[in-house]
Amino acid sequence: MNWRDLNRILPTLDEDTVKRMLEDERRGEQRVTVLVRLHQRYTILRSARERMEILGDVVFPEVMALT
């Protein structure tokens, strides 16, 4: 997969798919720029999931509008 194709499809992929692609690239061609880009996307997806897990049970207080 070339750089343009990677950047076009990357936003549509889920965390597991990106992780698999990262692992495949590490075992395969080992292109540094591709590894970095996949890792960037993977960490964004992972942190979003972890944040939802942490905040999932939090009850936020109701805020009254100042009028």
Secondary structure, DSSP 8 states (H G I E B T S, - for coil): --HHHHHHHGGG--HHHHHHHHHHHHHTT--HHHHHHHHHHHHHHHHHHHHHHHHTT----------
